[in-house]
Amino acid sequence: MSFLPLRPVPVADHATSMYEEWLAWLREELDRPDCDRNELCRQILTDLYYPHLAGADPASLPMTTRVALAHMDPRNVTLEPTYYQELDEAQYAPRKPLLWLWEMFDRSPLGENVHLGIKFRRVLAHKVFKSCGKSFKVTSSSTTGVGSRSATAPPSRTSPTSTPTPTTSWTVESCPLPGPSSRTG
């Protein structure tokens, strides 16, 4: 497969400045030793999805709205790796809020902005993955998870037990994804 370089696409100066300022703030927050990643994720997602409810008293809101707001906090959701018996909870716990933030960002209108999205995911990738190059690039159609097979093609239809073929190899430090034979159910 040949490598074709991407062409430069101009983004308005004011938008570029705003994006860079926001990403710098996010980097600084994540680099703080006392950063509460769960609270940071909750704050960003609430600002992104429900900015008008950021300071609202949950008790005054309809139940469905309260449930929706609760989902902005990664402590209130489960992600697939949470169910793996082999999961190292201590290694996964600091990454879970970032994985939830990544997934929810990608589902938002901001996630479809290629210019901002790649830079946003790059900030998170350096905190999630064991190793990540400076020019790490992934689009909103990609998924992340735990282990070296977190972005995979479906198993072959000829063999129900065949191992998925990796399309991308990303590794989350010390959070192995169990192989097909070690999972039950």
N, C-alpha and C positions, 0 to 999 in steps of 0.2 A: 504494500500500500504506500503510495507516494505521499509525502508531506507537502501540503500546500499552505504557505503562510497566509494568515488572515490579513485582509486589507484594513488600513486604519479607518475608523468610522468616527466622525466628529460628534462630540457631545457638547452641548452648550456650556460655556465657561461657568456660569452661575450654578448649574446642576453639578458639574464636576467638582467645584469647590465645596458644595453642600455634601456630596457623597463622601469626599475625602475627609471632611470635618467629622461626619458621623462615624466613618470607619476608624478614624484616629481615636475618637471617644470610645468606641467599642474595644479597640486594642488596649487602650489605657485601662479600661474597666477590667478586662480579662487578665491583665498583667498585675493588678493590685493583689497583694497577698491575702487581703481580707475580702476579696470579691465573693459574694454569694451568687454563684452561677444560676441557681434556681430563681432567686429574686430578680436577677438581671434579665433572665429569659422571660419571666412573667411580665416584667415592666415593658420590655421591648414588644412582646406580642400583644399586650393590652394596648399599647400606643399604636400599634400597627392595625389591629382589628377593631378595637373598641375605644378609640381615644376619648370619646364623649363620656365613657363610664370609668375612666381611670381613678377618679376620686369618689365614686358613688358608694353608698352604703349597700352592700349586697342584700341585706335584709329587706330593702325597699324595692328590690327588683323582682320581676316575674321569675319563677323557678327555672324555666328554660334559659333565660338570660344568665342566671346565676351558674347554671351548669356550663354554659358556653364560656363564661369568664373563668370558671375553675380550670378549664382546659388550657388556659394561657400559662398556668403554672405546671411545670414538668413533674412536680411532686404528686399531681393529681391524675397523671396518665400513665399507662403502661405501654412500653414499646416491646416489640417482639423479643429482643435479646433478654429482657427481664425474665422470661419464662424458661430460659436455658439453665438446666441444673449445673452445668459446668461453668457458668458465668462467675467471674471473680468480681463480686459486688464492690469491693474496695476500689478496684481499678475502673469499673464501669460508672460508678456513682458520679464522679466529677465530669464525665463525658456525656451522661444522659441529658442534662439540660441543653448542652450544645447541639446534640443530635436532634432534640425536639425543636430547638430554635431553627436549625437548618431546615428541617422538614416543613415547619409552619411558614418560614420565610418563603420557601419555594412555592407554597400554595397561595401566597399573597400576590397582589399585582407587582410588588417590588421584585419578586423572584423571577419574573419574566423579563426584567431589564437585564440584558446580557452584560452590559458594562458594569453595573452595580453588583449584579448577582455573582459574577466570577470573583470579584474583589471581596465581597462579603464571605463567600464560601472559603476563600483562601485564608481569611482571618481565622475562621473557625477551624479549618483543617489543620492549621499549625498547633491547635490546642487539643484536637481529637486524635489525630493519627501519630503513630510512632515516628514516622518520617514523612516529610512532605517537602517537595522542591519549592524554590522561590516562585517559580512560574506555574504552580499548580493551577489547573483549570478544569472545572467541571460545570456543566450546565444544569438547569433546573430539572431536566428529565432524568438525571441520574439519582440513584439512591445510595444512602450510606447505611451502615449497620455496624456489626461487630465481627471482626475476623478478616481473613484474607479473601473470603469469598463473598464479601458484602455486596458486590455488584456482579450479578451472575446471570447467565442465560438459563432458560428453563431446562430441566433434565431431558435427555433424549426420550422420545416416545417409544423407542424400541425396548428400553429396559427401565422398568419403574424404579430400580434401585441405583441407577447410574448417577454419578457425581456431577453436579452442575459444572459447566465449563466457565471459568472466570473470564469476564470481558474486561475487567479492570482489577488490578491487585492493589487494594488499599489495606493497610494493617492498623488496627487499633492496638496500642501497646498493652500487652498482658491481658487481653480480652479475647481469647480464642473462640472462634465459632466452631461448635462441635460438628464433627463429620456426620454424614447421613446415618451411619450405623450406630452412633452414640445417642441419637435422639429417638424417643419413643412417641407413639401416638400419631 
